[in-house]
Amino acid sequence: MLKMFTTQLTGLFKRIAEKEEFAFEDGARLLAQAPVGDGAIYIYGTKEMKAIELEALEGEEPFQWAKGLTTSATEKLDHADRVIIFSRTSGDKEAVKLAKELKEKGIPFVAVSSVVDSTVSGLAEMADIHIDLRLTKGLLPDEYGNRFGYPSSMAALFVYYGLKFTIEEILAEYE
């Protein structure tokens, strides 16, 4: 089972890297504008995506330009700041509510989530840049035809590191 999960997870990472290549670059450029100016990159995760916030702020290699964001602290953001929102799906109510507030304030943001229903106005439509996790069902089949093994936070951490490394490259060239 672990071997099959590893194969499927590797395939997921490869799909994200290939299909979202331009979104990674565009998202990193947008986010890199904050430290180049007088802003900060605020990270917000819903539910299990709080793991990305913790990795960025408390991990072995903290993201030096990152700060955590609470929904009650959006009033302190200004136009030099940038935000990245992580959620399981593009329709997550909490993430969509934050996205609306950011849009109203004119704060540019990147969103990372799986697009579940493209007919519903969600993160993918509101974000300046959206990176699709492409995780709409579990990776492994069970004996009854159902699927399990839904590694949304692992996929989001993969995206986080892709953005972080790209931002660091951009800022190194800027200096």
SEDRENFI-295236 format. One record per residue: residue in three letters; residue number from 1; x negated, y negated, z of N, C-alpha, C, CB in turn. Coordinates in steps of 0.001 Angstrom, whole numbers, padded with zeros to 6 digits. Atoms other than C-alpha are relative to their C-alpha. Glycine has a CB too. Example, Ala and Ser with C-alpha at 12.3 -4.5 7.8 and 13.67 -1.06 7.14 Angstrom:
 res   n  n_east n_north    n_up ca_east ca_north   ca_up  c_east c_north    c_up cb_east cb_north   cb_up
 ALA   1 -000890  001190  000000 -012300   004500  007800 -000900 -001200  000000  000992  -000027  001246
 SER   2  000820  001190 -000060 -013670   001060  007140  000770 -001090  000730 -000414  -000462 -001415
This chain:
 res   n  n_east n_north    n_up ca_east ca_north   ca_up  c_east c_north    c_up cb_east cb_north   cb_up
 MET   1 -000826  001199  000000  000000   000000  000000 -000867 -001259  000000  000938  -000001  001213
 LEU   2  000873  001170 -000076 -002813  -002423  000880 -000671 -000265 -001348 -001064   000194  001094
 LYS   3  000639  000146  001307 -004493  -001781 -002459  000968 -000656 -000997 -000471   001382 -000530
 MET   4 -001005  000571  000897 -001278  -002577 -004337  000260 -001472  000359  001320   000817  000073
 PHE   5 -000219  001381 -000431 -000721  -005720 -002259 -001170 -000881 -000424  000195  -000069  001530
 THR   6  001190  000749  000403 -004293  -006845 -002931  000024 -000298 -001495 -001272   000779  000362
 THR   7 -000086  000185  001454 -003814  -006343 -006671  001043 -001056 -000351  000341   001332 -000694
 GLN   8 -001074  000958  000270 -000528  -008261 -006663 -000370 -001412  000457  001289   000446  000690
 LEU   9  000404  001302 -000529 -001959  -011081 -004531 -001057 -000641 -000908 -000544   000147  001443
 THR  10  001017  000488  000937 -004965  -011404 -006834  000660 -000509 -001279 -001020   001117 -000331
 GLY  11 -000737  000425  001185 -002586  -011608 -009786  000746 -001307  000228  000975   001078 -000421
 LEU  12 -000705  001231 -000338 -000550  -014296 -008038 -000964 -001184 -000002  000688   000131  001371
 PHE  13  000991  001075 -000042 -003640  -016409 -007352 -000445 -000366 -001421 -001223   000420  000859
 LYS  14  000432  000236  001378 -004728  -016010 -010979  001078 -000755 -000781 -000329   001336 -000700
 ARG  15 -001105  000701  000676 -001277  -017073 -012276  000081 -001460  000431  001336   000701  000290
 ILE  16 -000050  001376 -000506 -001264  -020139 -010045 -001156 -000805 -000599 -000064  -000023  001561
 ALA  17  001176  000712  000503 -004794  -021115 -011101  000135 -000316 -001492 -001267   000827  000248
 GLU  18 -000117  000200  001446 -004036  -020680 -014810  001164 -000909 -000371  000159   001334 -000695
 LYS  19 -001204  000740  000396 -000509  -022074 -015030  000047 -001404  000588  001236   000761  000423
 GLU  20 -000049  001292 -000680 -001084  -024983 -012649 -001322 -000763 -000092  000371   000200  001453
 GLU  21  001332  000600  000136 -004581  -025964 -013806  000066 -001530 -000097 -000705   000566 -001235
 PHE  22 -000092  001450  000176 -003562  -029464 -014940  000628 -000674  001216  000808  -000330 -001251
 ALA  23 -000620  000556 -001205 -001370  -030017 -011884 -001019 -000090  001141  001211   000861  000430
 PHE  24  001076  000066 -001007 -004369  -029203 -009635 -000821 -001264 -000216 -000917   001263 -000071
 GLU  25  000849  001147  000329 -006476  -031815 -011420  000743 -001319  000231 -000476   000090 -001463
 ASP  26 -000777  001225 -000168 -003723  -034451 -011517  000324 -000262  001470  001291   000079 -000813
 GLY  27 -000300  000138 -001417 -002750  -033788 -007899 -001207 -000461  000796  000505   001307  000551
 ALA  28  001230  000390 -000698 -006341  -034066 -006713 -000351 -001456 -000292 -001167   000917 -000411
 ARG  29  000269  001406  000348 -006779  -037352 -008587  000926 -000946  000777  000175  -000221 -001525
 LEU  30 -000965  000825 -000730 -003620  -038764 -007028 -000369 -000079  001478  001425   000562 -000163
 LEU  31  000327 -000034 -001431 -004631  -037676 -003529 -001327 -000697  000293 -000057   001447  000494
 ALA  32  001319  000611 -000199 -008237  -038890 -003957  000069 -001525  000017 -000956   000456 -001093
 GLN  33 -000158  001451 -000026 -006925  -042424 -004422  000048 -000543  001424  001260  -000401 -000746
 ALA  34 -000129  000464 -001385 -006270  -042628 -000667 -001356 -000292  000637  000743   001036  000832
 PRO  35  001280  000318 -000640 -009841  -042278  000657 -000848 -001008 -000778 -000789   001261  000189
 VAL  36  000728  000998  000782 -011201  -044390 -002206  000457 -001390  000405  000210   000222 -001518
 GLY  37 -000548  001266 -000511 -008912  -047182 -001007 -000090  000008  001516  001481  -000212 -000465
 ASP  38 -000017  000050 -001462 -008037  -047808  002600  001058  000922  000582  000241  -001422  000476
 GLY  39 -001071 -000879 -000445 -005589  -044935  002923 -000497  001326  000529  000949   000241 -001115
 ALA  40  000273 -001351 -000477 -005393  -041416  004258  000886  000965 -000774  000244   000122  001540
 ILE  41 -000808 -001059  000596 -004088  -038146  002899  000749  000671  001144 -000885   001037 -000811
 TYR  42 -000826 -000607 -001032 -001199  -036982  005054  000522  001338 -000492  001166  -000929  000393
 ILE  43 -000438 -001348  000347 -000326  -033299  005082  001217  000358  000842 -001144   001034  000212
 TYR  44 -001228 -000383 -000675  003126  -032033  005919  000417  001391 -000486  001129  -001046 -000255
 GLY  45 -000462 -001337  000351  004241  -028405  006010  001271  000346  000752 -001081   001034  000291
 THR  46 -001219 -000466 -000655  007663  -026961  006723 -000173  001465  000372  001244  -000197 -000917
 LYS  47 -000033 -001388 -000472  008187  -023702  008612 -001400  000628  000005  000945   000833 -000881
 GLU  48  001289 -000690 -000014  005316  -021257  007926 -001111 -000809 -000653  000124   001328 -000694
 MET  49  000999  000825  000681  003575  -023916  005840 -000741 -000934  000953  000663  -000813 -001089
 LYS  50  000768  000734 -001002  002450  -025582  009052 -001413  000595  000113  000723   000035  001379
 ALA  51  001323 -000635  000014 -000442  -023119  008676 -000988 -000822 -000832  000097   001439 -000558
 ILE  52  000879  000800  000846 -001837  -025368  005943 -000423 -001256  000743  000695  -000363 -001329
 GLU  53  000340  001153 -000838 -001666  -028398  008226 -001089  000377  001003  001253  -000525  000740
 LEU  54  000967 -000439 -001014 -003517  -026462  010916 -001369  000289 -000619  000519   001250  000723
 GLU  55  001272 -000282  000666 -006177  -025255  008483 -000712 -001298 -000360  000225   000854 -001263
 ALA  56  000592  001263  000430 -006742  -028773  007151 -000535 -000817  001177  001023  -000816 -000770
 LEU  57  000364  000842 -001131 -006956  -030374  010584 -000847  000695  001051  001224  -000518  000636
 GLU  58  000650 -000720 -001093 -008221  -027658  012921 -000881  001161 -000459  001039   000516  000939
 GLY  59  000754 -001134  000522 -009933  -025115  010655 -001501 -000175  000155  000335   000213 -001448
 GLU  60  001465  000007 -000086 -013626  -024294  010476 -000603 -001174 -000772 -000569   001319 -000532
 GLU  61  000470  001113  000822 -014073  -026926  007755  001141 -001006 -000187 -000522   000509 -001381
 PRO  62 -001126  000939  000099 -011564  -029714  008461 -000131 -000907 -001225  000092  -000854  001274
 PHE  63 -000056  000892  001155 -010512  -031865  005534 -000130 -001417  000544  001338   000190 -000836
 GLN  64  000337  001235 -000704 -012118  -035142  006574  000936 -001168 -000265 -001368  -000401 -000361
 TRP  65 -000890  001112  000304 -009581  -037446  004899  001447  000294  000372 -000088  -000341 -001463
 ALA  66 -001375 -000428 -000261 -006512  -035570  006121  000469 -000371  001403  000122   001497 -000197
 LYS  67 -000684  000220 -001274 -004063  -036424  008863  001320  000752 -000071  000223  -001539  000295
 GLY  68 -001307 -000636 -000053 -000938  -034644  010009  001098 -001044 -000102  000154   000815  001286
 LEU  69 -001126  000917  000138  002432  -036188  009276  001235  000615  000636  000263  -000335 -001486
 THR  70 -001294 -000419 -000533  005654  -035953  011233  001068 -000811 -000725  000083  -000203  001567
 THR  71 -001069  000715  000702  008991  -036944  009751  000330 -001324  000682  001255   000868 -000080
 SER  72 -000286  001256 -000704  009336  -039631  012424 -001107 -001037 -000200  000189   000268  001491
 ALA  73  001132  000915  000149  005977  -041192  011493 -000125 -000572 -001411 -001279   000711  000367
 THR  74  000102  000486  001378  006744  -042040  007861  000011 -001523 -000085  001133   000561 -000830
 GLU  75 -000039  001466  000054  007345  -045694  008721 -001386 -000626  000088  000866  -000536  001118
 LYS  76  001352  000571 -000092  003624  -046167  009425 -000811  000166 -001288 -000750   000645  001149
 LEU  77  000698 -000172  001276  002651  -045116  005889  000020 -001291 -000804  000633   001139 -000813
 ASP  78 -000021  001129  000933  001596  -047777  003416 -000414  000472 -001387 -000935  -001137  000488
 HIS  79  000201 -000361  001406  000947  -047855 -000330 -001384  000573 -000296  000226  -001204 -000862
 ALA  80  001331 -000578  000198 -002726  -046873  000081 -000029  001475  000389 -001042  -000773  000812
 ASP  81 -000055 -001383 -000455 -001706  -043574  001689  000576  000914 -001078  000832   000104  001275
 ARG  82 -000547 -001039  000865 -000918  -040338 -000142  000450  001140  000894 -001049   000487 -001066
 VAL  83 -000561 -001086 -000796  001075  -037350  001074  000023  001264 -000851  001431  -000354  000514
 ILE  84 -000209 -001284  000643  001083  -033670  000241  000969  000800  000861 -001349   000765 -000203
 ILE  85 -001049 -000766 -000681  004160  -031635  001155 -000099  001457 -000425  001417  -000572 -000318
 PHE  86 -000006 -001442  000256  004018  -027838  001450  001311  000582  000522 -001230   000701  000672
 SER  87 -001200 -000700 -000452  007236  -025834  001576  000149  001298 -000785  001263  -000891 -000166
 ARG  88 -000199 -001291  000651  008321  -022316  000709  000676 -000166 -001357  000832   000922  000891
 THR  89 -000735  000190  001251  010792  -023467 -001927  000205 -001481 -000285  001355   000721  000055
 SER  90 -000216  001384  000414  011487  -026633 -003874  001317 -000566  000528 -000028  -000097 -001510
 GLY  91 -001279  000453 -000533  014950  -026795 -002310  000038 -000122  001515  001068   000925 -000435
 ASP  92  000066  000097 -001453  013804  -026833  001330  000557 -001353  000459 -001459   000187  000494
 LYS  93 -000700  001226 -000411  016111  -029384  002999 -000913 -000993  000716  001166   000351  000903
 GLU  94  000902  000864 -000763  013482  -030745  005387 -001022 -000677 -000924 -000727   000816  001091
 ALA  95  000985  000540  000935  010914  -031199  002601  000646 -000991 -000970 -000675   001137 -000780
 VAL  96 -000711  000888  000926  013469  -032765  000235  000353 -001319  000690  001283   000686 -000536
 LYS  97 -000317  001219 -000758  014527  -035227  002944 -001242 -000894  000102  000529   000358  001422
 LEU  98  001242  000768 -000074  010896  -036297  003438 -000354 -000581 -001370 -001153   000886  000520
 ALA  99  000297  000471  001357  010406  -036556 -000331  000844 -001223 -000350  000246   001121 -001023
 LYS 100 -000881  001147  000265  013405  -038918 -000574 -000502 -001243  000726  001450   000316  000431
 GLU 101  000529  001133 -000772  011959  -041127  002180 -001255 -000561 -000663 -000312   000428  001453
 LEU 102  001236  000443  000645  008594  -041248  000427  000299 -000745 -001300 -000918   001200 -000278
 LYS 103 -000388  000661  001254  010218  -042134 -002899  000539 -001404  000282  001063   000841 -000755
 GLU 104 -000578  001298 -000355  012188  -044944 -001253 -001068 -000998  000417  001014   000164  001119
 LYS 105  001085  000872 -000463  009000  -046337  000302 -001062 -000230 -001077 -000652   000597  001238
 GLY 106  000991  000145  001067  007023  -045983 -002938 -001340  000637  000330 -000206  -001451 -000303
 ILE 107  001233 -000700 -000374  004464  -043606 -001399 -000189  001187 -000951  000048   000481  001503
 PRO 108  000235 -001126  000908  002960  -041284 -004043 -000268  001293  000777 -001184  -000307 -000935
 PHE 109  000216 -001277 -000684  002973  -037599 -003123 -000056  001171 -000963  001090   000235  001016
 VAL 110  000110 -001281  000684  002134  -034121 -004292  000838  000985  000803 -001509   000478 -000132
 ALA 111 -000780 -001036 -000678  004476  -031233 -003496 -000456  001361 -000490  001523  -000190 -000244
 VAL 112  000390 -001373  000304  003601  -027548 -003379  001109  000908  000508 -001387   000371  000646
 SER 113 -001095 -000898 -000370  006442  -025013 -003419  000320  000891 -001191  001265  -000801  000452
 SER 114 -000507 -000827  001089  008073  -022277 -005464  001299 -000612 -000502  000217   001476  000460
 VAL 115 -001227  000534  000588  010679  -023619 -007854  001010  001135 -000045 -000253  -000603 -001436
 VAL 116 -001004 -001058 -000071  013819  -021616 -007140  001217 -000271 -000864  000434   000192  001415
 ASP 117 -001158  000340  000817  016550  -023472 -008983 -000272 -001339 -000667  001310  -000048  000855
 SER 118  000391  001222  000692  015527  -025999 -011599  001189 -000927 -000280 -000690   000350 -001299
 THR 119 -001166  000860  000220  019100  -027318 -011858  000295 -000868  001221  001226   000847 -000343
 VAL 120 -000206  000763 -001229  019016  -028610 -008266 -001130 -001013  000138  000065   000940  001248
 SER 121  001030  001010 -000192  017195  -031869 -007602 -000770  000312  001273  000617  -001421  000061
 GLY 122  000827 -000366 -001138  014355  -030832 -005367 -001380 -000608 -000114 -000103   001508  000121
 LEU 123  001365  000517 -000037  010678  -031342 -004745 -000626 -000102 -001380 -000855   000874  000875
 ALA 124  000636 -000019  001319  009645  -030441 -008284  000377 -001235 -000809  000392   001268 -000765
 GLU 125 -000458  001163  000756  011707  -033312 -009685 -000403 -001322  000655  001505   000052 -000157
 MET 126  000290  001247 -000712  010900  -035890 -006999 -001481 -000305  000122  000599   000051  001364
 ALA 127  001427  000195 -000237  007160  -035366 -006583 -000673 -000654 -001205 -000675   001338  000318
 ASP 128  000818  000556  001078  004643  -037342 -008570 -000708  001140 -000726 -001034  -001031  000553
 ILE 129  000619 -001222  000532  002857  -034022 -009062  000564  001165  000803 -001590  -000050  000087
 HIS 130 -000482 -001201 -000674  004320  -030605 -008270 -000836  001194 -000429  001494   000245 -000305
 ILE 131  000725 -001241  000282  002353  -027369 -008005  000910  001150  000412 -001390   000059  000762
 ASP 132 -000931 -001111 -000203  004519  -024280 -008369 -000753  001217  000526  000739   000347 -001318
 LEU 133  000617 -001194 -000578  003567  -021362 -006120  000359  001273 -000776  000424   000147  001457
 ARG 134 -000394 -001114  000859  005372  -019042 -008562  000263  001276  000793 -001073   000257 -001038
 LEU 135 -000288 -001128 -000878  006512  -016817 -005722  001502  000018  000267 -000816  -000093  001339
 THR 136 -001458 -000006 -000119  010196  -016068 -006160  000543  001264  000648  000621  -000168 -001355
 LYS 137 -000414 -001235 -000673  010303  -012574 -004660 -001238  000660  000594  000736   000974 -000988
 GLY 138  001106 -000726 -000608  008191  -010202 -002619 -000875  000654 -001063  000525   001053  000971
 LEU 139  000943 -000556  000964  005153  -008697 -004290  000092  001518 -000151 -001389  -000371  000397
 LEU 140  000002 -001462  000021  005779  -005041 -003456  001420  000573 -000061 -000724   000539  001230
 PRO 141 -001320 -000646  000047  008698  -002750 -004331  000138  001033  001119  000225   000672 -001375
 ASP 142 -000239 -001094 -000942  010292  -000498 -001740  000717  001128 -000744  000841  -000486  001237
 GLU 143 -000599 -001169  000650  011917   002856 -002434  001452 -000207 -000412 -000085   001181  000915
 TYR 144 -001394  000273  000338  015365   001250 -002785  000150 -001072 -001085  000750  -000427  001240
 GLY 145 -000047  001008  001050  014450  -001251 -005496 -000068 -001431  000505  001235   000173 -000790
 ASN 146  000162  001338 -000562  014080  -004188 -003128 -001480 -000369 -000039  000556  -000072  001460
 ARG 147  001397  000451 -000010  010906  -006256 -002854 -000324 -000584  001370 -000262  -001053 -001125
 PHE 148  000459  000552 -001275  008888  -007217  000231 -001437 -000464 -000159  000120   001048  001148
 GLY 149  001356  000544  000070  005560  -008844  001029  000023 -001354 -000689 -000946   000968 -000744
 TYR 150 -000186  001340  000556  006234  -012557  000493 -001044 -000939  000622  001462  -000524  000264
 PRO 151  001104  000751 -000613  002885  -014323  001156 -000020 -001487 -000366 -001309   000621 -000402
 SER 152 -000091  001410  000400  004018  -017928  000719 -001104 -000859  000613  001352  -000562  000394
 SER 153  001045  000833 -000608  001548  -019401  003201 -001383  000338 -000557  000003   000172  001524
 MET 154  001284 -000353  000632 -001331  -017456  001636 -000134 -000680 -001358 -000128   001537 -000161
 ALA 155  000012  000668  001300 -000410  -018821 -001790 -000224 -001502  000187  001325   000263 -000764
 ALA 156  000156  001434 -000259 -000144  -022340 -000337 -001414 -000328  000469  001018  -000467  001044
 LEU 157  001394  000217 -000405 -003557  -022006  001328 -000935  000050 -001206 -000428   001051  001040
 PHE 158  000772 -000056  001234 -004980  -021030 -002058  000089 -001349 -000718  000506   001148 -000916
 VAL 159 -000197  001301  000645 -003495  -024235 -003522 -000704 -001097  000800  001510  -000318 -000139
 TYR 160  000661  001000 -000847 -004711  -026297 -000558 -001505 -000034 -000277  000260   000300  001493
 TYR 161  001445 -000035  000230 -008291  -025121 -001070 -000355 -000470 -001408 -000539   001412  000227
 GLY 162  000238  000489  001353 -008065  -025739 -004808  000046 -001518 -000059  001020   000587 -000960
 LEU 163 -000098  001462 -000044 -006941  -029310 -004156 -001157 -000613  000784  001333  -000425  000622
 LYS 164  001063  000529 -000862 -009455  -029875 -001369 -001335 -000009 -000741 -000114   000834  001295
 PHE 165  001277 -000080  000711 -012418  -028689 -003455 -000050 -000998 -001153 -000231   001423 -000527
 THR 166 -000044  000934  001125 -011318  -030765 -006437 -000094 -001438  000480  001280   000198 -000811
 ILE 167  000085  001346 -000572 -010812  -033881 -004296 -001436 -000297  000427  000964  -000146  001206
 GLU 168  001382  000203 -000446 -014267  -033423 -002767 -000937 -000218 -001190 -000475   001204  000830
 GLU 169  000801  000204  001217 -015787  -033126 -006275  000214 -001398 -000557  000354   001051 -001068
 ILE 170 -000314  001333  000522 -014000  -036281 -007418 -000660 -001076  000851  001524  -000221 -000045
 LEU 171  000561  001015 -000894 -015112  -038252 -004364 -001523  000005 -000008  000502   000217  001414
 ALA 172  001454 -000072  000100 -018706  -037008 -004677 -000478 -000738 -001251 -000472   001473 -000026
 GLU 173  000342  000718  001235 -018788  -038354 -008251  000214 -001499  000165  000837   000522 -001179
 TYR 174 -000331  001407 -000210 -017263  -041632 -007083 -001094 -000716  000762  001317  -000132  000743
 GLU 175  001030  000628 -000856 -020028  -042261 -004534 -001227 -000246 -000758 -000323   000842  001197
